[in-house]
Amino acid sequence: MKVSFTKMQGAGNDFVVLDATQAPIELTPEQYRVLGDRRFGVGADQILVVEKSRTPGVDFRYRIFNGGSGDEVEQCGNGARCFVRFVRDKGLSDKTTLRVDTVSSLLELRLQPDGRVTVDMGAPVFDLARVPFDAAGATPRKQGDFELWPLDVGDGVVSEVAVLSMGNPHAVQVVVDVNHAPVETQGPLIEQDSHFPRKVNAGFMQVVSRSHIRLRVYERGAGETLACGTGACAAVVAGIRLGLLDSKVDVDARGGRLSIEWQGGDSHVLMTGPAETVYEGEIEL
């Protein structure tokens, strides 16, 4: 089976994009893992499958699969930006504003004149059952307008995390220096923590100023990535509710900079950042 693909990246978070608008593409988890493998396949954090919309008034639908595990996931902010560039570059749409269905939400995406893309990520979810997060046996500590939950990360160490969903679950902790944060050791333990029945993305946030953070994210099913769009949104929302950040924040990930805005309450989170095509090709699966 020969599959045509486009390799894309947004702030270093990289993707294999498949066009399923003309004919359906149904791959097995193993085939998605091959596409994501950096030695035996193309190499990507996630695989994006672009499909026709099934909903009136919605332009497209797209699905997201982890490159490491082959599992389907709910949301990917950097992937959403690449999606916009893909459908525009391929001539699938000439709109600068698109409405797109994912497994978990409806997104509005806007192509900016400077080539960056703004994604309306919807409102953050704090209800623990919807994240989902099982609080049994844990007692939170209040800070600002938020709660920090203790997680056992081994060797008697307890990390305090802010818990929320941006269409997928996130656990965000504040660190002194993101360069020396225990991402490789604590990341997998937090991802697999029993309080998260669907696992979780582990964010490590260094607050530089009220309008600037540095961030590393250990992504569920993918490991640490160079950038995580939903992780950036979750970190900024957590930082605002903890009283550490203002409503507009620049987020420096290892792969580049994202700009996040959130006015609090039920308002939607806006994420703006780059999206670029790297190359195109075909692979035999």
Backbone bond lengths (Angstrom), bond angles and torsions (degrees), N, CA, C in turn:
res aa  C-N    CA-C-N  psi(-1)  N-CA   C-N-CA  omega(-1)  CA-C   N-CA-C  phi
1 M - - - 1.465 - - 1.526 109.57 -
2 K 1.330 116.59 117.99 1.459 121.65 -179.27 1.523 108.81 -98.68
3 V 1.341 115.99 130.41 1.460 121.74 -176.74 1.524 109.40 -122.78
4 S 1.332 116.54 129.01 1.460 121.66 173.74 1.522 108.89 -85.53
5 F 1.335 116.82 143.32 1.460 120.24 -176.69 1.516 110.44 -145.82
6 T 1.332 115.18 162.78 1.458 123.27 170.50 1.510 107.99 -123.28
7 K 1.327 117.15 128.14 1.465 121.92 175.85 1.527 108.00 -91.77
8 M 1.349 117.06 127.81 1.457 122.37 -178.02 1.522 109.71 -134.38
9 Q 1.336 115.22 164.51 1.467 119.88 175.63 1.523 109.72 -148.87
10 G 1.334 113.97 147.01 1.458 121.78 174.31 1.506 108.57 -132.93
11 A 1.323 117.16 108.63 1.468 123.11 -176.81 1.523 111.62 56.77
12 G 1.337 116.39 33.82 1.456 120.96 177.16 1.513 114.40 88.94
13 N 1.320 118.46 -12.96 1.471 122.91 173.21 1.533 105.76 -77.85
14 D 1.348 118.10 114.62 1.465 118.72 -170.02 1.523 112.85 -108.61
15 F 1.342 114.16 153.76 1.456 121.97 -170.20 1.526 111.28 -140.84
16 V 1.327 114.63 148.11 1.455 121.91 163.22 1.531 106.44 -102.54
17 V 1.327 116.97 124.06 1.468 121.26 -176.67 1.526 108.95 -110.25
18 L 1.333 116.01 128.52 1.461 123.19 -179.59 1.523 109.53 -114.57
19 D 1.334 116.47 133.66 1.467 122.33 -179.74 1.521 109.67 -92.82
20 A 1.345 116.52 107.14 1.458 121.54 177.98 1.530 110.92 -111.43
21 T 1.339 116.97 25.65 1.464 119.68 -179.49 1.525 112.55 -78.66
22 Q 1.334 117.61 -23.60 1.463 120.33 -179.12 1.524 112.04 -97.42
23 A 1.316 117.03 -32.61 1.469 122.06 178.84 1.522 107.51 -149.56
24 P 1.330 118.16 142.90 1.472 120.22 -178.58 1.519 112.08 -64.18
25 I 1.330 115.66 147.07 1.461 122.42 175.10 1.522 107.45 -120.22
26 E 1.317 116.31 116.04 1.468 121.13 178.96 1.521 108.09 -122.41
27 L 1.320 116.04 106.60 1.452 121.72 -179.66 1.521 110.08 -111.91
28 T 1.299 116.07 156.57 1.459 121.25 176.95 1.525 109.41 -82.96
29 P 1.347 117.80 161.38 1.463 119.52 174.45 1.524 112.59 -54.19
30 E 1.321 117.34 -37.15 1.463 120.41 178.65 1.525 111.34 -63.91
31 Q 1.335 117.59 -39.75 1.464 120.28 178.26 1.527 111.41 -67.43
32 Y 1.323 117.21 -37.43 1.469 119.15 174.59 1.528 110.61 -64.30
33 R 1.331 116.74 -38.07 1.462 119.83 177.86 1.521 111.09 -64.65
34 V 1.331 117.96 -37.41 1.464 121.17 176.66 1.525 110.20 -62.91
35 L 1.333 116.82 -45.29 1.462 119.75 177.68 1.525 111.38 -58.89
36 G 1.332 116.54 -38.79 1.454 120.06 -177.51 1.514 114.54 -80.99
37 D 1.329 117.81 -14.31 1.464 121.35 -175.76 1.531 110.30 -70.51
38 R 1.327 116.39 128.83 1.469 120.50 -175.08 1.519 113.32 -83.53
39 R 1.334 117.27 -7.14 1.463 119.81 177.42 1.529 112.07 -108.81
40 F 1.325 116.93 -39.15 1.457 120.43 -174.89 1.531 113.58 -108.63
41 G 1.334 116.80 -4.83 1.458 120.48 179.89 1.511 110.84 -130.46
42 V 1.338 115.95 -144.29 1.460 121.04 179.34 1.526 110.18 -84.65
43 G 1.330 115.72 -45.63 1.453 121.18 -177.75 1.513 111.89 99.12
44 A 1.350 116.66 117.21 1.460 120.44 -179.88 1.523 109.87 -168.93
45 D 1.340 115.08 152.28 1.458 119.82 171.72 1.526 110.37 -71.67
46 Q 1.335 116.42 -42.63 1.461 121.53 177.15 1.526 111.10 -140.20
47 I 1.330 114.80 158.04 1.463 122.03 172.99 1.515 107.43 -110.23
48 L 1.330 116.85 128.53 1.460 122.96 -179.58 1.521 108.93 -107.56
49 V 1.324 116.56 130.08 1.461 122.33 178.49 1.526 107.90 -113.31
50 V 1.339 116.65 114.50 1.459 122.92 -177.01 1.524 109.03 -90.97
51 E 1.336 117.21 125.77 1.461 121.97 -176.35 1.523 110.32 -129.52
52 K 1.326 115.91 163.47 1.456 120.88 172.46 1.527 109.48 -67.83
53 S 1.319 114.91 151.67 1.456 119.54 178.56 1.525 110.88 -72.01
54 R 1.310 114.97 146.38 1.467 121.59 173.23 1.525 111.41 -105.94
55 T 1.349 116.50 3.45 1.458 121.80 -172.91 1.520 110.43 -122.71
56 P 1.340 119.09 127.56 1.468 120.66 176.46 1.527 111.28 -57.26
57 G 1.334 116.37 137.51 1.454 121.37 179.06 1.511 114.28 83.50
58 V 1.336 117.27 -1.43 1.461 122.10 177.41 1.523 108.40 -111.79
59 D 1.334 116.83 135.36 1.466 120.89 -171.59 1.525 113.59 -78.47
60 F 1.330 117.60 -42.90 1.461 121.31 -176.16 1.529 109.78 -146.83
61 R 1.317 114.30 169.26 1.459 122.31 169.07 1.520 106.72 -127.13
62 Y 1.327 117.49 144.18 1.456 116.98 172.61 1.515 110.73 -142.89
63 R 1.334 114.25 149.92 1.457 122.49 -177.27 1.523 109.01 -117.52
64 I 1.333 116.32 152.91 1.455 122.36 -172.48 1.526 108.90 -128.44
65 F 1.331 116.04 128.24 1.460 121.30 179.71 1.532 108.64 -126.16
66 N 1.327 116.41 134.18 1.461 120.41 178.09 1.525 110.53 -67.01
67 G 1.334 115.70 134.96 1.445 120.06 178.97 1.512 113.53 -69.59
68 G 1.336 117.03 -26.75 1.460 120.28 -178.20 1.505 114.36 -82.98
69 S 1.348 116.15 -40.45 1.463 120.49 -174.32 1.522 113.81 -105.89
70 G 1.335 116.99 -22.29 1.463 120.28 -175.11 1.510 113.46 81.05
71 D 1.339 117.51 0.36 1.459 121.64 -179.17 1.526 110.76 -77.60
72 E 1.333 115.89 147.00 1.451 120.37 173.83 1.521 109.57 -80.31
73 V 1.340 116.67 137.52 1.456 121.89 -179.59 1.524 109.63 -124.06
74 E 1.362 114.56 169.55 1.454 118.93 -168.77 1.526 114.31 -82.65
75 Q 1.323 117.85 -37.05 1.452 119.68 -165.73 1.512 111.20 -153.01
76 C 1.333 116.39 150.83 1.465 122.35 175.09 1.516 108.10 -157.60
77 G 1.324 116.84 107.48 1.451 120.83 -175.48 1.514 113.67 -66.69
78 N 1.338 118.13 -45.68 1.462 120.26 178.23 1.523 110.99 -64.67
79 G 1.319 116.64 -34.96 1.462 120.32 176.26 1.512 112.07 -64.78
80 A 1.333 117.09 -36.11 1.463 120.53 178.83 1.532 110.86 -62.00
81 R 1.325 116.63 -39.06 1.462 119.11 178.13 1.524 110.75 -66.39
82 C 1.329 117.01 -43.31 1.465 120.27 177.84 1.525 110.66 -62.59
83 F 1.320 116.12 -35.40 1.458 120.68 177.56 1.534 110.82 -55.97
84 V 1.339 116.89 -46.46 1.462 120.55 -179.42 1.525 111.14 -59.58
85 R 1.333 116.79 -47.75 1.460 119.93 -179.98 1.518 110.58 -62.54
86 F 1.317 117.14 -37.76 1.465 121.19 -178.90 1.528 111.10 -62.74
87 V 1.323 117.99 -52.24 1.467 119.22 -175.48 1.531 110.97 -68.31
88 R 1.319 117.97 -30.03 1.464 120.69 176.06 1.530 110.54 -71.54
89 D 1.342 117.52 -48.29 1.460 121.07 -177.11 1.525 111.73 -65.59
90 K 1.334 116.72 -31.86 1.463 121.43 179.98 1.527 113.16 -83.88
91 G 1.324 117.26 -2.03 1.461 120.62 -179.59 1.519 113.32 72.42
92 L 1.338 117.02 20.80 1.459 120.14 178.92 1.522 111.50 -79.99
93 S 1.334 116.49 -17.80 1.453 121.84 175.79 1.520 108.75 -158.62
94 D 1.346 115.90 147.65 1.462 120.28 174.60 1.522 111.51 -109.36
95 K 1.316 117.04 10.17 1.459 120.85 -179.99 1.531 110.80 -77.55
96 T 1.334 115.85 148.77 1.456 120.33 172.98 1.536 111.41 -94.57
97 T 1.334 116.93 -14.04 1.466 122.22 174.52 1.517 108.70 -124.67
98 L 1.319 116.76 126.09 1.463 122.14 -175.91 1.522 110.12 -125.76
99 R 1.331 115.26 145.52 1.457 122.10 172.08 1.523 107.62 -109.15
100 V 1.340 115.59 127.70 1.460 120.41 -169.24 1.534 109.58 -134.37
101 D 1.329 115.80 133.51 1.461 122.23 175.21 1.519 110.44 -89.33
102 T 1.334 117.37 136.27 1.459 122.70 167.33 1.527 107.63 -120.38
103 V 1.312 116.61 -179.09 1.464 120.22 178.92 1.518 111.48 -58.56
104 S 1.351 117.05 -36.32 1.461 120.07 -171.24 1.515 114.96 -108.21
105 S 1.339 119.20 -15.97 1.462 118.40 -171.90 1.526 111.82 -162.28
106 L 1.327 114.12 170.24 1.456 122.57 173.35 1.522 107.55 -106.70
107 L 1.337 116.37 124.42 1.461 121.40 -177.14 1.516 111.12 -109.59
108 E 1.337 115.65 147.43 1.463 121.15 169.52 1.525 107.89 -112.95
109 L 1.326 116.08 125.64 1.459 122.40 -173.20 1.525 109.42 -120.87
110 R 1.340 117.40 133.81 1.468 121.04 -178.01 1.527 110.50 -126.65
111 L 1.328 115.90 125.93 1.462 121.66 175.15 1.520 108.59 -83.15
112 Q 1.346 116.85 122.36 1.458 121.84 -178.34 1.533 110.46 -86.45
113 P 1.357 117.98 157.18 1.470 121.06 179.91 1.530 113.20 -58.00
114 D 1.348 118.02 -28.24 1.462 120.00 -178.73 1.526 112.61 -84.72
115 G 1.350 117.60 4.54 1.458 121.53 177.40 1.516 113.86 94.02
116 R 1.345 117.05 -14.33 1.457 118.64 175.20 1.527 109.43 -75.01
117 V 1.320 115.83 166.29 1.456 121.22 -177.37 1.524 108.75 -124.95
118 T 1.345 115.81 134.42 1.459 121.80 174.15 1.513 109.05 -104.46
119 V 1.328 115.70 130.17 1.453 122.22 -179.33 1.524 109.13 -115.21
120 D 1.329 116.03 125.02 1.462 120.29 169.94 1.523 106.73 -80.85
121 M 1.326 116.32 105.85 1.454 121.80 -173.64 1.526 113.42 -85.91
122 G 1.335 116.74 2.50 1.453 119.90 -177.91 1.520 111.35 80.14
123 A 1.319 115.21 -177.98 1.460 120.52 -178.89 1.526 110.50 -83.95
124 P 1.329 117.70 142.90 1.459 119.81 175.74 1.524 110.84 -67.35
125 V 1.320 115.58 153.36 1.465 121.99 -179.43 1.523 108.68 -110.64
126 F 1.325 116.03 124.75 1.469 120.96 -179.24 1.525 112.56 -110.45
127 D 1.318 117.03 -15.18 1.456 120.12 178.48 1.524 109.39 -63.16
128 L 1.338 116.50 118.73 1.462 121.02 -170.87 1.526 112.30 -60.95
129 A 1.318 117.45 -35.70 1.463 120.21 -179.38 1.511 111.74 -66.47
130 R 1.331 117.06 -28.67 1.469 121.15 -178.72 1.521 112.21 -87.57
131 V 1.346 118.56 -15.28 1.472 119.65 -177.45 1.534 112.49 -59.66
132 P 1.373 122.93 -52.13 1.459 128.99 -3.26 1.533 111.39 -94.68
133 F 1.365 113.94 150.36 1.472 122.20 178.76 1.518 108.30 -141.37
134 D 1.315 116.32 126.97 1.454 122.14 178.13 1.526 108.40 -96.61
135 A 1.334 116.47 109.79 1.460 121.20 -173.40 1.518 113.51 -85.15
136 A 1.327 118.31 3.40 1.460 120.98 -176.56 1.527 111.14 -57.11
137 G 1.331 115.80 128.90 1.457 120.81 176.48 1.508 114.86 83.24
138 A 1.334 118.41 1.60 1.466 121.37 -178.41 1.525 109.86 -118.84
139 T 1.330 116.74 141.95 1.459 122.36 177.98 1.525 108.79 -119.46
140 P 1.329 118.04 118.55 1.466 119.76 -175.26 1.528 112.42 -81.37
141 R 1.322 115.09 161.80 1.461 122.70 172.08 1.514 108.29 -111.37
142 K 1.323 116.97 130.82 1.466 121.35 -178.43 1.521 110.70 -80.35
143 Q 1.336 116.55 133.68 1.468 121.83 171.64 1.512 107.92 -142.31
144 G 1.319 117.08 126.60 1.449 120.44 -177.67 1.516 110.11 59.40
145 D 1.325 115.93 -127.90 1.458 122.13 179.56 1.528 110.58 -104.48
146 F 1.328 117.32 27.20 1.458 120.09 -172.95 1.521 109.41 -141.95
147 E 1.330 114.71 172.41 1.456 121.42 176.36 1.523 109.28 -120.31
148 L 1.325 115.90 142.41 1.459 122.63 175.24 1.524 107.76 -109.50
149 W 1.336 115.60 127.30 1.459 121.37 -175.19 1.525 110.27 -104.13
150 P 1.341 117.92 134.85 1.467 120.79 -179.77 1.530 111.43 -79.82
151 L 1.328 115.69 134.30 1.463 121.97 175.18 1.523 109.23 -125.62
152 D 1.307 116.52 134.17 1.460 121.87 177.14 1.525 108.76 -80.67
153 V 1.344 115.98 114.94 1.468 119.90 -178.64 1.521 111.50 -110.56
154 G 1.343 116.39 23.78 1.457 120.38 173.23 1.514 114.17 94.01
155 D 1.341 115.71 154.90 1.467 123.38 177.51 1.528 112.46 55.78
156 G 1.345 115.83 32.69 1.451 120.04 177.77 1.517 114.92 75.58
157 V 1.341 117.86 6.78 1.460 122.09 -179.07 1.526 109.51 -90.59
158 V 1.323 116.20 134.06 1.459 121.84 177.71 1.527 108.68 -118.83
159 S 1.322 116.42 125.85 1.459 121.29 175.52 1.523 109.45 -102.84
160 E 1.340 116.49 139.22 1.453 120.80 176.62 1.528 108.98 -98.53
161 V 1.315 116.56 125.67 1.463 120.47 -175.63 1.519 110.77 -125.82
162 A 1.331 115.11 145.33 1.459 122.22 168.81 1.524 107.58 -87.38
163 V 1.318 116.77 132.39 1.462 122.09 -173.52 1.532 109.68 -112.55
164 L 1.334 116.78 128.13 1.454 121.96 177.52 1.525 109.23 -163.03
165 S 1.319 115.28 171.82 1.464 120.90 177.02 1.517 109.87 -124.47
166 M 1.338 115.16 139.73 1.461 121.90 169.57 1.532 108.19 -117.32
167 G 1.332 115.42 45.46 1.456 120.91 -171.77 1.509 110.56 92.27
168 N 1.319 117.39 -15.12 1.462 125.99 171.55 1.527 107.66 -146.77
169 P 1.316 119.03 156.19 1.460 121.12 -171.59 1.529 113.68 -78.03
170 H 1.349 115.19 142.42 1.465 121.10 179.57 1.516 110.75 -136.33
171 A 1.327 115.38 143.04 1.461 123.67 172.11 1.519 106.72 -123.71
172 V 1.329 117.45 113.28 1.466 122.37 -172.60 1.514 109.36 -112.34
173 Q 1.335 117.03 129.08 1.458 120.95 174.04 1.520 110.15 -122.18
174 V 1.339 115.74 149.51 1.461 122.29 178.18 1.521 108.64 -90.93
175 V 1.348 115.96 130.94 1.466 121.54 179.28 1.523 109.01 -123.84
176 V 1.324 116.14 158.99 1.459 121.57 -178.71 1.523 110.91 -73.93
177 D 1.317 117.05 -44.13 1.466 122.50 -176.99 1.525 108.55 -140.27
178 V 1.314 116.05 111.99 1.462 119.56 -174.45 1.527 112.19 -65.09
179 N 1.340 116.83 -25.53 1.463 119.72 179.13 1.523 112.04 -64.88
180 H 1.328 116.27 -29.43 1.454 120.56 -178.66 1.528 112.30 -109.45
181 A 1.307 116.86 14.53 1.464 120.96 178.73 1.531 109.87 -67.59
182 P 1.335 118.14 146.66 1.467 121.42 -177.27 1.523 112.86 -80.63
183 V 1.325 116.26 55.40 1.470 120.97 -175.69 1.525 111.12 -64.23
184 E 1.332 116.47 -45.14 1.467 119.71 -175.08 1.520 112.46 -70.44
185 T 1.339 117.40 -30.10 1.459 119.81 -177.84 1.526 111.97 -92.23
186 Q 1.336 117.05 -47.11 1.458 119.81 -178.01 1.526 112.59 -81.48
187 G 1.336 116.87 -30.25 1.460 119.86 -177.03 1.519 113.94 -52.29
188 P 1.350 118.70 -53.80 1.465 119.64 179.76 1.522 113.23 -63.14
189 L 1.337 117.18 -34.37 1.466 120.28 -179.47 1.524 111.08 -69.29
190 I 1.335 116.49 -40.46 1.465 119.56 177.90 1.533 110.06 -68.63
191 E 1.340 116.14 -42.63 1.471 119.80 178.76 1.527 111.24 -53.35
192 Q 1.324 117.30 -40.76 1.460 122.90 -173.49 1.537 112.77 -96.11
193 D 1.334 118.21 4.43 1.462 120.17 -175.51 1.529 111.07 -58.68
194 S 1.325 115.78 138.80 1.467 120.80 -173.35 1.522 113.54 -66.37
195 H 1.332 118.66 -15.81 1.459 120.13 176.93 1.532 111.95 -69.88
196 F 1.336 116.72 -16.10 1.465 121.40 -178.30 1.531 109.51 -110.75
197 P 1.327 118.92 97.24 1.469 120.81 -175.10 1.523 113.83 -64.30
198 R 1.328 118.09 -22.05 1.473 120.98 177.62 1.526 111.59 -110.98
199 K 1.325 115.51 20.18 1.462 122.52 -175.85 1.529 109.49 66.52
200 V 1.338 116.98 -179.40 1.456 119.15 -172.42 1.521 110.39 -155.88
201 N 1.324 115.96 154.91 1.456 123.10 171.60 1.526 108.24 -88.25
202 A 1.325 116.91 129.37 1.471 121.69 -176.05 1.522 110.07 -102.64
203 G 1.344 116.38 116.48 1.455 121.90 -178.96 1.519 112.22 -104.52
204 F 1.338 116.77 141.10 1.464 123.43 179.19 1.530 106.64 -123.74
205 M 1.343 116.48 109.22 1.463 122.31 -169.99 1.523 111.63 -113.63
206 Q 1.328 115.70 126.54 1.463 122.02 171.74 1.525 108.21 -105.49
207 V 1.324 117.19 122.88 1.461 121.61 178.98 1.525 108.91 -86.75
208 V 1.331 116.52 113.48 1.467 122.00 178.74 1.522 109.84 -86.53
209 S 1.330 116.51 -44.77 1.463 123.12 175.07 1.525 107.01 -154.81
210 R 1.317 117.40 -177.44 1.463 119.69 -178.83 1.524 112.68 -71.18
211 S 1.325 117.62 -9.52 1.461 120.77 179.03 1.527 112.49 -124.68
212 H 1.345 116.42 16.31 1.466 118.50 -174.59 1.528 109.38 -154.12
213 I 1.353 116.11 126.39 1.461 121.02 173.71 1.518 109.38 -130.70
214 R 1.328 114.03 161.34 1.454 121.54 169.07 1.527 106.96 -114.72
215 L 1.335 116.62 145.56 1.467 118.90 -169.24 1.520 111.55 -145.86
216 R 1.346 114.55 138.37 1.454 121.60 166.80 1.528 107.45 -126.40
217 V 1.330 116.24 144.13 1.466 120.76 -177.81 1.522 109.85 -133.07
218 Y 1.322 115.11 129.45 1.462 121.62 169.95 1.515 106.17 -94.58
219 E 1.347 115.55 106.74 1.458 120.00 -171.86 1.526 112.11 -85.00
220 R 1.292 114.55 140.82 1.458 123.02 178.05 1.534 109.94 -58.42
221 G 1.327 116.37 119.73 1.453 121.44 176.68 1.513 115.14 80.41
222 A 1.338 117.88 -0.93 1.462 120.22 -176.69 1.522 112.87 -130.59
223 G 1.339 118.71 -18.68 1.451 121.06 -174.37 1.519 110.65 81.95
224 E 1.335 116.88 -170.19 1.462 118.67 179.95 1.522 110.13 -68.81
225 T 1.329 115.92 134.34 1.464 122.33 177.27 1.522 109.01 -115.95
226 L 1.340 116.17 164.54 1.462 119.90 -178.87 1.518 112.46 -71.46
227 A 1.331 117.12 -20.48 1.461 121.47 175.21 1.518 107.88 -161.68
228 C 1.330 115.77 153.50 1.463 121.55 177.09 1.518 107.59 -141.42
229 G 1.331 117.14 112.81 1.461 121.20 -175.84 1.513 113.11 -64.54
230 T 1.331 116.83 -49.74 1.466 118.49 178.47 1.525 110.39 -66.47
231 G 1.338 116.74 -32.42 1.458 120.16 176.96 1.517 111.75 -64.35
232 A 1.342 117.06 -39.00 1.459 121.11 177.02 1.526 110.59 -64.48
233 C 1.333 116.06 -42.85 1.470 120.40 178.14 1.526 110.24 -62.40
234 A 1.333 116.41 -46.48 1.459 120.54 -178.50 1.529 111.13 -62.42
235 A 1.329 117.05 -41.55 1.465 120.90 -179.26 1.520 111.21 -63.76
236 V 1.323 117.08 -44.68 1.465 120.20 -179.40 1.529 110.80 -66.01
237 V 1.323 116.94 -44.36 1.469 120.11 178.22 1.530 109.97 -59.76
238 A 1.334 116.79 -45.61 1.459 120.55 178.53 1.527 110.61 -60.78
239 G 1.338 116.44 -45.04 1.461 120.40 -179.41 1.516 112.85 -62.55
240 I 1.330 116.73 -37.40 1.470 120.50 177.64 1.524 110.06 -66.30
241 R 1.317 117.12 -45.95 1.467 120.02 -178.05 1.531 112.03 -70.44
242 L 1.308 116.82 -24.83 1.463 120.23 176.02 1.530 112.22 -81.35
243 G 1.341 116.58 -4.57 1.450 121.01 178.76 1.511 114.69 83.85
244 L 1.339 116.90 17.32 1.461 120.91 -174.60 1.525 113.33 -100.52
245 L 1.346 118.23 -20.57 1.459 121.44 -170.30 1.526 111.62 -131.84
246 D 1.347 115.16 156.98 1.461 121.98 172.42 1.522 109.76 -87.09
247 S 1.335 116.76 -175.21 1.466 121.02 -170.01 1.530 114.22 -79.43
248 K 1.329 118.15 -14.58 1.471 121.57 178.22 1.518 108.18 -128.56
249 V 1.338 116.22 123.27 1.466 120.52 -170.35 1.526 110.25 -136.59
250 D 1.326 116.50 135.38 1.462 121.95 169.69 1.525 108.68 -87.93
251 V 1.327 115.33 132.00 1.462 121.67 -177.69 1.524 108.31 -115.16
252 D 1.322 116.60 115.83 1.458 120.93 177.13 1.524 109.33 -95.89
253 A 1.319 115.47 110.34 1.459 121.99 171.12 1.522 107.87 -97.13
254 R 1.315 116.93 173.53 1.465 119.20 -178.74 1.531 112.28 -66.51
255 G 1.331 116.54 -22.66 1.462 119.62 -178.43 1.511 114.58 -97.72
256 G 1.331 118.51 -6.73 1.461 119.61 -178.98 1.515 111.77 153.42
257 R 1.336 115.40 -172.38 1.463 121.77 -174.12 1.525 111.22 -109.67
258 L 1.337 115.39 136.79 1.452 123.66 171.98 1.522 108.02 -119.21
259 S 1.338 116.19 149.77 1.462 121.45 175.90 1.520 108.53 -113.51
260 I 1.337 116.41 127.78 1.462 122.31 -175.73 1.524 109.26 -122.25
261 E 1.346 115.67 135.96 1.458 121.75 176.47 1.519 109.55 -127.35
262 W 1.353 115.16 136.25 1.467 120.40 174.42 1.511 108.60 -152.39
263 Q 1.338 116.24 126.99 1.458 121.69 -177.00 1.515 113.05 -93.79
264 G 1.332 116.89 4.25 1.455 120.42 176.79 1.517 112.92 91.37
265 G 1.328 115.68 173.86 1.459 121.44 177.75 1.509 112.82 61.59
266 D 1.331 115.89 -131.99 1.459 121.96 -179.45 1.529 113.05 -93.27
267 S 1.341 116.82 7.57 1.464 119.34 -178.64 1.522 110.49 -68.13
268 H 1.324 115.16 156.44 1.458 121.07 -177.58 1.527 110.57 -82.81
269 V 1.316 114.92 153.79 1.461 122.00 176.92 1.524 108.24 -92.42
270 L 1.328 116.88 130.07 1.470 122.10 177.97 1.517 109.28 -109.20
271 M 1.326 115.59 130.70 1.465 121.58 179.95 1.518 109.41 -122.81
272 T 1.329 117.43 128.81 1.463 122.26 179.00 1.517 109.21 -123.99
273 G 1.345 115.84 134.54 1.455 119.79 179.70 1.517 111.59 -171.33
274 P 1.332 116.57 -179.49 1.464 121.57 -176.33 1.523 112.69 -82.07
275 A 1.337 114.62 161.39 1.467 122.34 172.89 1.519 107.67 -153.28
276 E 1.331 116.89 126.35 1.463 120.38 -174.27 1.527 111.62 -138.89
277 T 1.334 114.80 146.50 1.476 120.65 172.26 1.533 108.48 -85.19
278 V 1.322 116.88 134.73 1.459 122.15 179.15 1.525 110.26 -96.11
279 Y 1.341 116.56 -53.85 1.462 120.79 176.87 1.523 109.17 -167.31
280 E 1.325 115.72 171.13 1.472 122.15 177.20 1.526 108.91 -125.00
281 G 1.340 115.48 157.34 1.460 118.77 179.85 1.511 112.42 -172.51
282 E 1.347 114.96 -170.72 1.447 122.91 175.59 1.513 108.26 -132.46
283 I 1.338 115.59 148.60 1.453 120.49 177.77 1.524 109.27 -138.58
284 E 1.306 115.64 143.30 1.474 121.24 176.58 1.528 108.39 -90.63
285 L 1.325 115.31 122.17 1.473 120.44 178.15 1.512 110.15 -109.09
